[in-house]
Amino acid sequence: MKRALLKDSIKEIKNTYKRFISILLMAFLGVGFFAGLRASSPDMVDTIDNFYDKQNVYDVEVLSTLGLTNEDIEALKQIEGIEKVYGEYSKDVILSDENTELVVKLMSIDEVNKPILKDGKMPESINECLVEESFLEKMHKQIGDNIEIEEGLDENGENSNQNNDVKQESENEQDNMIKQDELKIVGTMQSPLYISRDKGTSKLGAGKIDYIIYCNKDNYSSDIYTEIYTTLEKTRDMTTSTNEYKSYVENVMDKIEGIKEERQTARYNSLIDEATEKVNSAEADFNKEKADAEQKIQDAEAEIQKAKDEINSNESTINQNEAKANSEFSQAENKIKQAKDELAKSEKDFETKKKEAEKGFTEAENLKKQTQEQLNTVNKNLEDVQKQYNQLLEALKNENLPEETKTKLEEQQSQLEQSIATMQTAKTELEAGVKNIDDEITKREK
């Protein structure tokens, strides 16, 4: 039976040998492909593991909404299993030209997560950076060109890291954390953290990170880190993605979780203390400025009272001068009348008339001199009062005057205006008196 089946199979193969060979080749191909996959998978794992070791990619990343400090780094160093701890900076920024606006993640260069240099050199100064090769093509740039970044706002118009009051206080410390916003491209790189095209999400722009840029760590002015990367002690001897590696990392992460609440409380209290200190400082500054303002108000009130006293004194002087001028005007009129009478009586005697006329001229000149002196006195008083009035107007131009002070100054303004008007009237009358005397003298000379 078996022999007959074998003969029949051989006969069938001979009759359809082409199909048999095709099936046989397909079987060999499938087995070879399967064997290749089974062989390449460990090689791929080893390749990525060697790549991560070479670039010193982190094992555990620590993040906090309140930012991370040097105290957090020291606390992590005390955890068993952690080899090295790195405080790092990253920030989402906007980079644009006339036609393109990109969301870029700006990262600091350190011994951890070292970028792979493709062309050019590593940044040496704070205004130098590395970019991805595709970035140059996208922005039409080349090595040696400059780019300008903007610390952007989120879709609500706020800083992209503001969520609540305590967090806002933390992130106020990171506002304008970039020292140099104009960077020079000195090379191209590949980031070990972003092997695929997906660079993560952002609150800026369209919500997606387009490119990664590395710059010198000294270009960041903040003492608050945005993330902390740690490398573990035994992970270099383990293969990435194996259960042994995952179990070891999870064990260390559990220890990090153990200090989480303590560090969060410490950071929160630190922010509260800083905010309280700022409030107390602002309150002290306010009280000092308030005391200075009150002192200035008192000084201004004293000046106003002094000016008021001077105005009252000037008003009294003006009144006295006015009464004196009126009296002298009356006396001058009487003397002129007497002179006229005397001239009329002495018309018959030319010599007597001449002598009496000369006497009248002398008296008129004296009267004119006295009247002119009174006029000069009135002009001087008017000039002093006008000067005080101008000073008062300058004081009223101050928009920061208290309403009560402003009202007092306006009352004094009204009083000074009345005094000026009174003195102007006296001046006019004195000038008219001088003119009358001049006219009378001219008339007598004729």
Residue, then its C-alpha position, 0 to 999 in steps of 0.5 A: m500500500k505504501r509502495a503504491l502510494l509512493k509510486d503514485s506520488i512520484k508519478e504525479i510529481k513527474n507529471t506536474y513537476k513545474r507546480f511542485i517546484s513552485i510550491l517547494l520554492m514558496a515553502f523555502l521562501g516562507v521558511g527563510f522569511f520566518a527565520g530572518l524575522r526570528a533572527s533580526s528581532p534580537d538584532m534590532v533590540d540589541t541595536i536600539d539598546n546599544f544606541y540608547d547606551k551610546q547616547n546615554v538615554y535616560d531610564v526614568e524621567v521626573l516631571s512636575t507641574l510646579g517645576l523641579t529644583n536642585e533640592d529635588i535632584e539631591a533627594l533623587k540622588q539618595i534613592e538606591g539604584i539611581e546612578k546619575v541625575y540631570g536637571e534639564y530644560s525644555k520649552d515650546v517656542i514659536l519660530s516663524d518667517e514670512n510664510t511659515e510658523l512652526v512650533v519648536k521644542l527647545m531642549s538643553i544639551d547635556e551628558v544625558n540624551k546626547p543628540i547625534l551630530k550629523d553635520g557641523k559642530m556642537p554648540e559652544s556659546i549660548n547663542e548657538c544651536l543644533v537643528e534637524e536636517s529637515f528643518l533646514e529644508k523647511m525654513h530655507k536655512q543653512i548652517g551659519d544662518n540665524i533664527e529668532i524664536e518667540e516664547g509664545l502664548d497658548e490659545n487663551g492668550e496666556n503663557s503656555n504653562q499657566n493653570n492655577d495660582v500656585k503653578q502660575e507663581s512657579e512658572n512666573e519664575q520661568d517667564n523669559m527663561i531664554k537668554q538669547d532668542e536669536l540663535k545661530i545654526v552651527g550643525t544638524m543632529q538627530s535626537p535620540l528621544y524622537i526617532s519617529r516623525d511624531k515629536g509630541t503635542s504642545k499648547l502652542g500653534a496647532g497643538k503639534i511640535d514640528y521640530i526639535i532644536y538643541c541649544n547650550k544649557d547656559n542659554y537658560s536663565s531659570d533655576i527651576y528645571t522643567e524635567i529631571y532625567t535619571t540613569l540607573e546603576k545596572t541598566r547598562d547590563m540589561t537589554t532595553s524592553t526586556n522584562e528584567y529591565k522593566s521590572y528593575v525600572e519599575n522598582v526604582m520608580d516605586k521608590i521615587e513615588g515614595i518621596k513624591e508627596e514630600r517633594q511636592t509639599a516642599r516645593y509648594n511651601s517654597l512657592i508659598d514662602e516666596a509669594t508671601e515674601k514678595v507680598n510682604s516686600a510689596e506691602a512694605d514698599f507701599n507703606k513707605e510710598k504712602a508715608d512719603a506721599e502723606q509727607k508730601i501732602q503735608d508739605a504742600e499744605a504748608e506751602i499753600q498756607k504760606a502762599k495764602d498768608e502772603i496773599n492776605s498780606n499782599e491784599s492788606t498792602i494793596n488796600q493800604n496803597e489804594a487808600k493812600a493813592n486815593s488820598e493823594f489823588s484828592q490832594a493832587e486835584n485840590k492843589i491843581k484847583q488851587a493852582k488854577d485859582e492862583l493863576a486866575k488871580s495873578e493874570k494882571d501881574f505877569e511876574t507874579k503869574k510867572k512865579e506862581a506858575e513856576k511854583g505850580f509846575t514844581e508842585a505838579e512835578n513833585l505830585k507826578k513824582q509821588t504818583q509815579e512812585q505809587l504806581n511803581t509800588v502798585n506795579k511791583n505788588l502786582e508782579d509779586v501777586q502775578k508770580q504767586y498766581n502763576q505758581l498756583l496755576e503750575a500746582l493745579k496742573n498736577e493731576n495727582l493732587p488730592e481733591e481737597t488740596k485742589t479745591k483749596l488751590e482753586e479758592q486761592q486762585s479766585q482770591l488772587e484773581q480778585s486781588i490782581a483785578t483790584m491792583q489793575t484798577a489801581k494801576t489804571e487810576l494811577e496811570a490816569g492821574v500821571k497823564n492828567i498831571d502831564d496834560e495839566i503841565t502841558k496846558r499851563e506851559k501853553 
